[in-house]
């Protein structure tokens, strides 16, 4: 699940309440401490709470008791298209050829 997909699972309007911790996504929907996707008015479901959990008054195993529903992934960056790379290489080749031609004409 991507961070964008996780954000949709915020526990509001009947949606499930999911949180991510260290790359694992947990379903906290059944917890009374996560009503409407809010945890003690400090945290909202649909987020990666890895950093927030470091300063929580409880240990990580409390979250790990909830059902795991997947893994948090990142969207891989889109690689540049090969056509744009080809255009750049062609431009460089034309530039180098022009410089060599001009140099040859001047030194002749």
C-alpha atoms as one frame of an Amber mdcrd trajectory, in Angstrom:
protein
   0.000   0.000   0.000   1.380   3.406  -0.889   1.282   6.357   1.539  -1.517
   7.817  -0.588  -3.566   4.624  -0.273  -2.878   4.497   3.464  -4.127   8.077
   3.857  -7.526   6.991   2.512  -7.888   4.517   5.408  -8.334   7.239   8.027
 -11.216   5.723  10.019 -13.649   8.467   9.047 -17.085   7.985   7.494 -17.029
   4.210   8.009 -13.613   3.664   6.433 -11.176   1.352   8.245  -8.523   2.900
  10.472  -5.052   1.806   9.387  -1.699   3.001  10.714   1.803   2.127   9.578
   4.747   1.417  11.883   8.171   0.474  10.524   6.721  -0.425   7.124   3.913
  -2.655   8.448   0.278  -1.537   8.221  -2.022  -2.377  11.131  -5.831  -2.273
  11.314  -6.725  -0.406  14.522 -10.412  -0.055  13.603 -11.651  -2.324  16.414
  -9.931  -0.344  19.169 -11.984   2.018  21.326  -8.838   4.138  21.533  -9.083
   4.813  17.771 -12.694   6.075  17.489 -13.351   7.718  14.146  -9.685   7.226
  13.325  -8.416   9.488  16.121  -6.170   8.245  18.914  -6.527  10.325  22.068
  -6.839  13.476  19.921  -3.138  13.198  19.120  -2.891  10.946  16.068  -5.012
  10.366  12.983  -5.285   6.992  11.294  -4.095   6.806   7.705  -0.560   7.850
   8.594   2.875   6.392   9.180   3.327   6.664  12.939   6.846   5.225  13.131
   8.414   8.449  14.416   5.485   9.348  16.684   5.640   5.939  18.343   9.183
   6.640  19.510   7.826   9.175  22.025   4.611   7.282  22.862   3.936   6.266
  26.463   3.628   2.625  25.353   5.912   0.242  23.505   5.632  -0.807  19.893
   4.288  -4.228  20.826   0.965  -2.557  21.712   0.495  -1.649  18.043   1.831
  -5.004  16.873  -1.095  -6.748  18.616  -3.447  -5.414  15.955  -3.983  -7.357
  12.732  -1.403  -6.653  10.062  -3.044  -5.874   6.724  -0.042  -5.206   4.509
   3.179  -3.326   3.986   3.809   0.334   3.330   5.562   0.883   0.030   6.879
   3.902  -1.741   6.057   4.774  -5.288   9.187   4.211  -7.359  10.395   7.269
  -9.239   9.510   7.316 -12.898  12.647   6.748 -14.967  13.317   9.243 -17.733
  11.984   8.087 -21.045  14.519   6.730 -23.485  13.358   9.163 -26.170  14.323
  12.199 -24.065  17.741  10.642 -23.414  18.166  10.001 -27.146  17.291  13.615
 -27.940  19.894  14.848 -25.432  22.575  12.578 -26.895  21.714  13.691 -30.428
  21.984  17.346 -29.362  25.399  16.732 -27.816  26.606  14.895 -30.924  25.456
  17.726 -33.198  27.136  20.309 -30.932  30.445  18.449 -30.888  30.320  17.981
 -34.670  29.637  21.686 -35.187  32.551  22.704 -32.953  34.915  20.297 -34.758
  33.747  21.527 -38.181  34.193  25.174 -37.246  37.631  24.447 -35.755  38.668
  22.596 -38.929  37.464  25.484 -41.142  39.298  28.090 -39.047  42.573  26.165
 -38.934  42.558  25.316 -42.617
